Amino acid sequence: MAEAPVGERLRAIRLLRRRTLREVADAAGVSESFVSQVERGRTNASVATLQRIAAALAIEVSDLFSTNGVPRPRVLRREAREPVVWGHLGRKALLTPKPFNALEVIAAEFEPGGSTGDEPYTHGDSEELLLVVEGTVHVQLDTDVHELRAGDSVHYRSSTPHRVSNPGDERAEVLYVITPPSY
């Protein structure tokens, strides 16, 4: 199998991430025409510039140099997750590295009394599966509320107003599996 040039990979990843030349160029601190020329193989970028362009696309520079088009397996240790504060007494961490085109997996934890926020929310119109890993959560879908325990799951569209809360006295952990990615 012939190896695709870096510029072709860059363009393919940019399009899969639905980013414009302007968005990538602005985020990387280069001109739109420069990014276009790199994608078309008309010019080369320095390693530092490739790092900024890769960061603008939320990928690793090494992703641009893959030799077989198949992403390398990546191990993400629990302690290496980069959680962000989410809702009230909650945190979440993305488990699928970008660009993961067909699937997004998010691990979330809710302290007792924690939730995704005061009101149900929506994001895109993807399929979403919530799996309770530990504890008990209440999942509100529109006006229906479901109590789920460890091992239980629920499937819904991300366009359905939804809210998750932890009514228990112990921390709850859930996984969200979303396709296509909508965050």
C-alpha positions in Angstrom: 0.0 0.0 0.0 1.4 3.4 -1.0 2.0 5.9 1.8 -0.2 9.0 1.5 1.7 12.3 1.7 1.4 14.3 4.9 -0.6 17.0 3.1 -3.2 14.5 2.0 -3.6 13.2 5.5 -3.8 16.7 6.9 -6.6 17.6 4.4 -8.5 14.3 5.1 -8.3 14.8 8.9 -9.4 18.5 8.6 -12.4 17.6 6.5 -13.4 14.7 8.8 -13.2 17.2 11.7 -15.4 19.6 9.7 -12.9 22.4 10.1 -12.3 25.1 7.5 -8.9 26.2 6.2 -9.5 29.5 8.0 -10.3 27.9 11.3 -7.2 25.7 11.2 -5.0 28.5 10.0 -6.2 31.0 12.7 -5.8 28.4 15.5 -2.3 27.5 14.2 -1.1 31.1 13.7 -0.5 30.7 9.9 -2.2 31.9 6.8 -5.1 30.1 5.1 -3.1 29.9 1.9 -0.1 28.3 3.7 -2.4 25.5 5.1 -3.8 25.0 1.6 -0.3 24.8 0.1 0.8 22.2 2.7 -2.3 20.1 2.0 -1.6 20.2 -1.7 2.0 19.3 -1.3 3.3 22.6 -2.7 5.2 23.6 0.4 6.6 21.9 3.6 5.9 23.0 7.1 8.4 23.0 10.0 7.9 20.6 12.8 6.8 23.5 15.1 4.2 24.6 12.5 3.0 21.0 12.1 2.6 20.8 15.8 0.5 23.9 15.9 -1.7 22.6 13.0 -2.0 19.2 14.6 -3.1 20.9 17.9 -5.6 23.0 16.0 -7.1 19.7 14.8 -6.8 18.0 18.3 -4.5 15.3 16.9 -0.9 14.3 17.5 1.7 15.2 14.9 2.5 11.5 14.6 -1.1 11.0 13.2 0.1 12.8 10.1 2.9 10.3 9.5 1.0 7.1 9.9 2.5 4.5 7.6 -0.6 2.3 7.0 -3.6 4.5 7.5 -4.7 2.5 10.5 -4.5 4.4 13.8 -2.0 3.0 16.3 -3.6 1.5 19.4 -3.3 3.9 22.3 -3.6 2.9 26.0 -5.1 5.6 28.3 -4.5 4.8 31.9 -7.3 6.0 34.3 -4.8 8.2 36.2 -3.8 9.8 32.9 -7.3 10.9 32.0 -7.7 14.7 31.8 -11.1 15.3 33.5 -12.9 18.6 33.2 -15.5 19.9 35.6 -19.0 19.2 34.3 -22.3 20.3 35.6 -22.7 20.2 39.4 -20.2 18.0 41.3 -19.4 16.2 38.1 -16.4 15.5 35.9 -15.9 14.0 32.5 -13.0 12.8 30.4 -12.9 11.9 26.7 -11.6 8.4 26.2 -11.4 8.4 22.4 -8.6 10.4 21.0 -9.3 12.8 18.1 -9.8 12.3 15.3 -12.1 9.4 16.2 -14.6 9.7 13.4 -17.4 7.3 14.1 -17.4 7.0 17.9 -17.0 9.1 21.0 -16.6 7.6 24.5 -16.8 9.7 27.6 -16.2 8.6 31.2 -18.1 10.7 33.7 -18.2 10.7 37.5 -20.8 12.3 39.7 -20.3 12.9 43.4 -23.4 12.4 45.7 -25.9 15.0 44.7 -24.0 15.8 41.5 -25.6 16.2 38.0 -25.0 17.3 34.5 -26.7 20.6 35.5 -30.0 22.0 36.6 -31.7 21.6 33.3 -31.8 18.8 30.6 -29.6 19.6 27.6 -29.1 18.4 24.0 -26.1 18.2 21.6 -26.4 17.3 18.0 -28.6 14.4 16.8 -26.4 11.4 17.5 -27.1 8.0 19.0 -26.1 7.9 22.6 -25.8 5.1 25.0 -25.3 5.6 28.7 -23.9 2.7 30.7 -23.7 2.9 34.5 -20.3 1.5 35.7 -20.7 2.2 39.4 -23.4 3.6 41.7 -26.9 4.7 40.9 -28.1 7.5 38.6 -31.3 9.1 37.6 -31.5 9.7 33.8 -34.1 12.2 32.7 -35.2 11.8 29.0 -37.7 14.5 28.2 -40.1 14.3 31.1 -39.4 10.6 32.0 -37.0 9.7 34.8 -35.3 6.3 34.9 -33.3 4.9 37.8 -30.2 3.0 36.6 -27.8 1.0 38.7 -24.4 -0.5 37.9 -24.6 -2.6 34.7 -27.8 -0.9 33.5 -27.8 1.2 30.2 -30.2 3.4 28.3 -30.1 4.3 24.6 -31.5 7.6 23.2 -30.9 10.4 20.6 -28.6 13.2 21.8 -31.3 15.6 20.5 -33.6 14.3 23.3 -33.4 16.7 26.3 -31.5 14.7 28.9 -30.0 15.1 32.3 -28.2 12.7 34.6 -28.0 13.1 38.4 -26.6 11.0 41.3 -29.3 10.6 44.0 -27.1 8.3 46.1 -24.7 8.7 49.0 -21.7 7.3 46.9 -19.9 8.4 43.8 -21.4 7.2 40.5 -19.5 6.5 37.3 -21.0 6.3 33.8 -19.8 5.8 30.3 -21.3 7.7 27.3 -20.9 6.1 23.9 -21.9 8.5 21.1 -22.0 8.0 17.4 -21.3 10.0 15.4 -19.3 12.2 17.8 -21.3 15.3 18.8 -19.0 17.0 21.3 
